[in-house]
Amino acid sequence: MDDIKLNRRRTRRVYRTLNAQYCFKNQLGFKDCTILNFSPTGASVKFDKNEKVNTGDTVFLEILIPQGFEHMSIKGIIKRIERRENEIIGGVKFNEKLKENIFLKL
């Protein structure tokens, strides 16, 4: 029974990396980050190891849409943090669910 890991996600998750930029509330300027995987309701985001990331922080993401020169802006909340040797992985819950036509472009 201990070997079973339950998937509690309610929506489909896509495991594809995307180039993005982020900015925290009350911070000037955007910095580069990488979206590691995403769903219509959230994403795993790789931040620089020196970034000050805390659960509950509001983050603004600018994601480059791969099929063109478009980008989309998403606002979310940091729900979990995993600190690794050279990076920080943050679980971001989007404030609004992505519409299906936008999600399919990613």
C-alpha positions as CSV (number, residue, x, y, z in Angstrom):
1,M,0.0,0.0,0.0
2,D,2.9,2.4,0.7
3,D,4.2,2.0,-2.8
4,I,1.1,3.5,-4.4
5,K,1.2,7.2,-5.2
6,L,-2.1,8.7,-5.8
7,N,-2.5,11.3,-8.5
8,R,-4.8,13.9,-7.0
9,R,-4.7,16.2,-10.1
10,R,-8.0,17.1,-11.5
11,T,-6.8,18.2,-14.9
12,R,-4.4,16.8,-17.6
13,R,-0.8,17.8,-17.2
14,V,1.6,18.3,-20.1
15,Y,5.3,17.5,-19.6
16,R,6.9,20.0,-22.0
17,T,9.4,22.8,-21.2
18,L,8.5,26.4,-22.2
19,N,10.6,29.5,-22.1
20,A,9.0,32.1,-19.8
21,Q,9.7,35.2,-17.7
22,Y,8.4,36.0,-14.2
23,C,8.0,38.9,-11.9
24,F,6.8,38.8,-8.3
25,K,4.4,41.3,-6.9
26,N,6.2,44.5,-5.8
27,Q,9.3,43.6,-7.9
28,L,10.6,45.6,-10.9
29,G,11.4,43.8,-14.1
30,F,11.0,40.3,-15.4
31,K,13.6,37.5,-15.1
32,D,14.0,34.3,-17.2
33,C,12.5,31.0,-15.9
34,T,11.4,27.7,-17.4
35,I,8.0,26.1,-17.3
36,L,8.7,22.3,-16.7
37,N,5.2,21.1,-17.0
38,F,1.7,22.6,-16.9
39,S,-2.0,22.1,-16.8
40,P,-5.0,24.4,-17.4
41,T,-4.8,25.3,-13.6
42,G,-1.1,25.5,-12.8
43,A,2.5,24.8,-13.6
44,S,5.9,23.7,-12.2
45,V,8.3,26.6,-12.7
46,K,12.1,26.5,-12.4
47,F,13.5,29.7,-10.9
48,D,17.1,30.8,-10.3
49,K,18.6,29.2,-7.2
50,N,19.2,32.7,-5.7
51,E,15.6,33.9,-6.1
52,K,13.7,34.6,-2.9
53,V,10.5,32.5,-3.5
54,N,8.0,31.9,-0.7
55,T,4.7,30.0,-0.6
56,G,1.8,32.4,-1.0
57,D,3.8,34.8,-3.2
58,T,2.0,36.3,-6.2
59,V,3.8,35.7,-9.5
60,F,3.2,37.1,-12.9
61,L,4.3,34.8,-15.8
62,E,4.9,35.8,-19.4
63,I,5.0,32.5,-21.5
64,L,6.2,32.4,-25.1
65,I,3.8,30.4,-27.2
66,P,6.0,28.0,-29.3
67,Q,4.0,28.3,-32.6
68,G,4.8,31.9,-33.2
69,F,5.8,35.2,-31.6
70,E,2.9,35.5,-29.3
71,H,3.1,35.3,-25.5
72,M,0.5,35.1,-22.8
73,S,0.4,36.6,-19.4
74,I,-0.7,34.6,-16.4
75,K,-1.1,35.5,-12.7
76,G,-0.7,32.9,-10.0
77,I,0.2,32.0,-6.5
78,I,3.2,29.9,-5.3
79,K,1.7,26.9,-3.6
80,R,4.8,24.7,-3.0
81,I,8.6,25.1,-3.2
82,E,11.3,22.5,-3.7
83,R,14.8,23.9,-3.2
84,R,17.5,22.0,-5.1
85,E,21.3,22.5,-5.4
86,N,21.2,24.8,-8.4
87,E,17.5,25.7,-8.8
88,I,14.2,26.2,-7.1
89,I,11.1,24.5,-8.4
90,G,7.8,26.3,-7.6
91,G,4.3,24.9,-7.9
92,V,2.2,27.7,-9.3
93,K,-1.6,27.7,-9.2
94,F,-3.1,30.0,-11.8
95,N,-5.7,32.5,-10.6
96,E,-7.8,31.6,-13.7
97,K,-8.1,28.3,-15.5
98,L,-6.6,28.5,-19.0
99,K,-9.1,28.3,-21.8
100,E,-8.9,25.2,-23.9
101,N,-7.9,27.0,-27.1
102,I,-5.0,28.7,-25.3
103,F,-4.0,25.5,-23.5
104,L,-3.8,23.6,-26.8
105,K,-1.4,26.3,-28.3
106,L,1.1,25.4,-25.6
